[in-house]
Amino acid sequence: YDSTGTRTWIEENAYLYGFILRFPEGKAMTTGLNASSNKYRYVGLPHSAFIKQNGLTLEEYIVTVQNYRYDTVHWTCELSGVKYEVYYVPADDGSTTDIPVPTDSDYTISGNNVEGFIVTVTK
């Protein structure tokens, strides 16, 4: 791997298609693994854009998105003419969690593999 040609394009544009570099250089303390320039993970839009723009790892993003709770401020952005709204809902202690969602917009719900759910609304 040498950061030229097609690889350069991938590094610069993968986030536009929902992919992130999973183990970036200088983040081994956060990810638990050494840097790897050929391991990408699909996280979807707009999450990949937020991660890329803020220089975050997936682990850092999961912590950061928890600041955007349903009952407080939501993270919003627009990418390629599509408006997104993102918020976090912590899992309840019981076996089920009620997740508030809009009735007038498309949305997805993703578990964060830790202790809650990330809701992505497309407007």
Buried (B, 14 or more C-beta within 10 A) or exposed (E): EEEEEEEEEBBEEBBEEBBBBBBBEEBEEBBEEEBBBEEBBEBBBBBBBBBBEEEBBBEBBBEBBBEBBBEEEBBBBEBEEEEBBBBBBBBEEEEEBEBEBEEEEEBEEEEBEEEBBBBBBBE
